[in-house]
């Protein structure tokens, strides 16, 4: 189950999320099972974020920074991953 506080921050927008990530670099965000379908997450900083079983179908993850993100079971169907760093 996703951390409600983390979901709330993300839903405030990518700029707010990325600022929170800069201030909380050692925290591992938990978005496990989150419904993120169709969201525009261009330039989002998802390093080491738990996306297990999350629904990212149709999400725009263009230029997203997802190094070390946990994506086991995540639905990325029709997600836009152009330029995303998913090492």
Backbone torsions as a table, in degrees:
resi	resn	phi	psi	omega
1	UNK	NA	130.6	-179.1
2	UNK	-64.1	148.1	175.2
3	UNK	-71.6	121.2	-176.0
4	UNK	-60.4	-36.5	179.0
5	UNK	-65.9	-40.4	178.5
6	UNK	-65.5	-41.3	177.2
7	UNK	-62.5	-42.1	-179.6
8	UNK	-60.5	-44.4	179.5
9	UNK	-62.9	-45.7	-179.3
10	UNK	-62.0	-39.5	-178.1
11	UNK	-70.3	-12.0	174.4
12	UNK	-78.2	-11.4	176.2
13	UNK	121.0	162.2	-176.8
14	UNK	-63.1	-40.7	-179.6
15	UNK	-61.6	-43.2	179.0
16	UNK	-66.2	-45.2	178.6
17	UNK	-58.3	-50.3	-177.1
18	UNK	-63.4	-36.7	176.3
19	UNK	-64.9	-42.5	178.0
20	UNK	-62.1	-41.5	179.0
21	UNK	-62.3	-41.2	178.9
22	UNK	-61.5	-36.0	-179.2
23	UNK	-82.7	-12.9	-176.1
24	UNK	-133.0	51.9	-171.7
25	UNK	-64.5	-21.7	-178.2
26	UNK	-93.9	-6.7	177.8
27	UNK	-80.7	141.0	176.1
28	UNK	-101.9	105.0	-178.3
29	UNK	-62.3	140.5	-179.1
30	UNK	-114.3	103.9	176.4
31	UNK	-115.9	30.0	-178.8
32	UNK	-57.6	123.9	176.4
33	UNK	73.4	8.9	-177.1
34	UNK	-68.6	147.4	175.5
35	UNK	-94.0	100.6	-178.5
36	UNK	-117.0	24.3	-177.4
37	UNK	-56.4	130.6	171.5
38	UNK	71.0	3.9	-179.0
39	UNK	-72.5	146.0	173.2
40	UNK	-88.9	104.9	-177.3
41	UNK	-115.0	32.3	179.1
42	UNK	-56.6	131.7	179.8
43	UNK	66.9	16.8	179.7
44	UNK	-69.2	146.5	178.6
45	UNK	-101.8	99.0	-178.8
46	UNK	-111.9	27.2	179.4
47	UNK	-57.3	130.8	178.0
48	UNK	56.0	27.9	179.0
49	UNK	-88.7	140.0	178.2
50	UNK	-85.4	110.3	177.2
51	UNK	-113.7	18.4	-179.1
52	UNK	-52.5	131.0	178.4
53	UNK	60.8	10.6	179.3
54	UNK	-74.3	152.5	177.0
55	UNK	-102.3	102.6	178.5
56	UNK	-108.5	18.4	-177.4
57	UNK	-61.0	132.1	179.3
58	UNK	73.1	0.4	179.5
59	UNK	-71.0	147.7	176.5
60	UNK	-97.8	107.0	-178.4
61	UNK	-112.6	34.0	-179.4
62	UNK	-61.6	129.6	179.3
63	UNK	60.2	20.6	178.2
64	UNK	-69.4	144.8	176.9
65	UNK	-101.8	102.9	-172.8
66	UNK	-122.0	28.4	-179.1
67	UNK	-60.3	126.4	177.7
68	UNK	75.0	7.8	178.9
69	UNK	-67.5	141.3	177.5
70	UNK	-90.6	116.5	-174.2
71	UNK	-122.1	14.5	-177.5
72	UNK	-57.7	122.2	177.8
73	UNK	79.1	1.2	179.7
74	UNK	-71.9	144.0	177.8
75	UNK	-94.7	111.0	179.0
76	UNK	-110.9	18.3	-178.5
77	UNK	-57.5	127.1	178.8
78	UNK	60.8	16.8	174.3
79	UNK	-73.2	145.9	177.9
80	UNK	-93.9	113.2	-175.5
81	UNK	-114.5	19.5	-177.6
82	UNK	-57.4	119.9	177.6
83	UNK	74.9	5.4	179.2
84	UNK	-70.5	139.4	176.8
85	UNK	-97.3	105.3	-174.0
86	UNK	-118.1	32.0	179.6
87	UNK	-58.7	NA	NA
